[in-house]
């Protein structure tokens, strides 16, 4: 978390599923941006976004339940409604309204799921290379295994391997690698459901302004097919394939991702005023 700008606050919110740990940066007032990291991650993964997003917005990054962050799970959220419920409790506990919800990978699945099942506190959503658009392919698991083996390579070779595998973790600062490897070795999720594909009806029910960013080299989705599906099903969606980016596009192309998110949020605020 030292990679984040200062000062920041740490908060704990009690929910029916456990204690959820939240990191806050930026002003106390304004339309909040809430960040949901990917599977096996934690709030520190958003360090390239925090200063830019938090310049004019309160930013809240959640350590999601059943991941190796600082949240403490006491009950497993086994389905879509339960996952929407604990997030809604966090938003209520923080007193947040008109939230711009941003999620990467499994966090993107949670973001889409929230828009489908509990959109009341949301102003917009921005799933980044999200789960839930199509079935998780076998190559995604191969990609994860390849990344773990890449971590064993000599440090000078890791950036080149990261570019080859479209795996930004291999190019991350050493202080990010250590907790990542610790979590991979020692943390076992408590039967959290996989990011199941949403049905056409579920995606078609999303009425919130939506921005979808997909990595051109994603291991999780087939970007052209995913772009076609979200464009066909989510009303008014803005969707884009980010070139020279894999699944971790917020780390690989941070300036572009930050610019797209801020432009999208600003356009939503202008529409709300008009």
N, C-alpha and C positions, 0 to 999 in steps of 0.2 A: 504493500500500500504506500510505501515511500515514493513510488513512481507517480502517485497522484500529486497534484498541486495542493498547497496548504492555504488557509486552514480547512479542515474538514471535520464533520461531526460523525459520531457513531451512535446509532439508535437501535433499540430492541423493541419489537412489537410482538405482543402475545396473541396467538391465534389458536383455534381449536386443533391445529395440527402441529403446533410447536412454537418455539421462540424464533422469530425471523430477524436476522441482523441486517441492518441497513446503513449504508454510508451516504452522507449528504455533503455536497459541495455547492457553493454559489449562494445567491441571495436567498432570503427567507420568503420573499413574495414573488409572484409571477406564475405563469403557467408552468407546472413542473414537467420535467423530462425524467422518466423512470426507465432504468436499464436492467435487462434480464440477460445474464450470461448464458453460455452454452453448457452442455453436459460435462461434468467433472471439472468445471471452472469455478470462479468466484469473482467478486466485484472488482478485484485488482485488474482483471483482464481488460477493463475499459479505460485504462490509463491514457491512451492516445486521444480519447474523446473528451475527457473531463474539463480541461481548461476551456476548450472551444465552446462546448455546450453550456458550461456553467458561467460564462461571461454575463449572460443576461437572463438565465433561467436557473431556478433551483434544480439541481440534479440529484437524483436518488438512485443508487445502485444497490440492488438487493442480492444478498447471498441466498440463492434459492434453496428451498428445502430438499433434502436428499442429495446434496452435493457437498464437497469438502471445503465449505466456507465456515463461517462462524455461526450459522443458524443451527438450532437444536431441534431435531424432529422428534415428535412424540407419537404421531399417528401418520400412517402412509396415505397420501392422497391418491386413491386408486383409479380414479376416472376423470373425465373432462369436467364434470360439475364440481368435484372436490378440488381440483386444481384451480378452477376459477374462484371457488369459495375462499381458499386461504389467501389468495392474492387480494381479493376484495377486502378481507379483514385487515391486511397490511395497509392498503390504501386508506381505509377508514381510520385505522389507528394513527396514521400519519396526518390525517385531516386533509387529504389531497382530493382536489376536484380538477376537471378539465386536464387530465393527464395525457401527455404524449408518450405512449408506451413503445419502447424500442427493445427488440429481443434478437439475439443471435442463436442460430441453430436450435437446440431444444428450447432456449429462451424465446426464439421466434415461434416455436409451436405454442408455448404458453401465451404469447402475445396474440396469435390468431385465436386460440381457444378462449381468451378473455373477451375478445371482440364478439365471439359467437355466443358465449354463455353469460357474460356479465359485463356489458359495455357501458353501464350507467355512469361511471366516473371518468370515462375516457373521452378525449377530444380527437385523438387520432392514433393510428398504430403504424409502426414501421418494422416489420419482420425482415431480418437480414439473413439471407441464405437459410430460410427456416425449414425445420421439420414440418411434416403435415401436408406438404404439397404432393408428395408421392411416396411410395414405400421406400424405406431405407435400403439402399442397394448393398450387395456384398462388397463392392469396391470401397465403401466407406469404412468398413471394418478393416479391410486390408490397408487402407490409408492410415488408420490409427496405429496398426501394428508396425507399418513402415516408419511412422514417426517415432515410435518408441525405440526401434532399432537405430534410427538416426541419432537419437540422444546419446547413444553409446559411441558414436564416431568422435574423433578428435575435434575439439572446439573450432579450430580454424576451418574445418571442412563443413561444419553444420550449415552456415548460410547458403552455400552452393547446393547442398542437399535440400534445404528448405525451398529454394527456388525450383529445383527439379521436381520435388514432390508437392509443390504448392502448399507447403506446411509452414506457416509463419512462426510456429512455436520454436522451430530450430534456429531461428534468427533472433529470438527474444533475448532480452538482457538476462545475465546469469541469475539475478535475483528473482526472475519469473520462472526460470527453469527448475530451481530447487523445489519450490512448493508444488509445481506441476508434477514432477517425478514422485514426490512424497505422496501426493494424492493418488496417482496412478498405482503406486505399489501397495498402499495401505487402506484406501477407502473403498468400501463396498456399498453400493446403493441398496436401500431397503425395499426391493421389489417395486420400484417405481415403474409405471407402464412405459413402454416404448412410445416414441412419437408417431402414433398411428396416422395414416393419411385421413384428412378430413373428406367428407363426402361432398359431392357437388352442391347438395342442398345446404350444407353447413357453410361452405365458402360463399355461396350465393346469398346467405342471410346477413353477411357483414355489410353494415350501412355506414360505418365510420370512414372518414378519409383514410386512405391506405397507401403507403409507399412500400414497395417490395424491391430490395436490391439482391441480386444473385451474382455469385462469383462465376466468371467465365470458365474457371478451372475447378469448380466445386466438385468435391468427392461425394457430397450428400445428394445433390439434385442434378438432373440433366437440365442445364440452364435454359435451353431453347424450349423444351417441353414444359418446364415449370413456368416460364414466362407466358407461354401460350395458355396454360390452364388458368393462372391467376387473372390474366387479362380477360379471358372469356367469362369467368365466374364472379369476380369481385367487382361490384358496380363502381365505376369511376376510378379504379386503381391506377396509380402511377407505378410502373414497373420498369426496371432497367437491369441489363446485364453489365456488370462491372468488369471491364477487361483487365488482364494481367492481375487477376485476383483469384484465389481459391476459396475454400470454405471460411477461412478467417479473414474476411475482407476488411473488417474494421482495423485489423493490425497491419494488413498488407497495403491498403490504400486509405490510410486514416484521413488525409486531407480531403480526398474526394468524398468519403463517407460523411465526414463532418459537414462539408459544404452542402451535400444533398439533404442531410437531416435538418440543418438550420434553415435552408431555403423552404423545405416542406413545412416545417413548423410555422415559419413566418407567414406563409401563404394561408395556413389555416387560421391564424390570428386575424389576418386581414379580412377573410371571408366572414369570420364571426362578428367583426365590427360593422360590416356593410349590411 
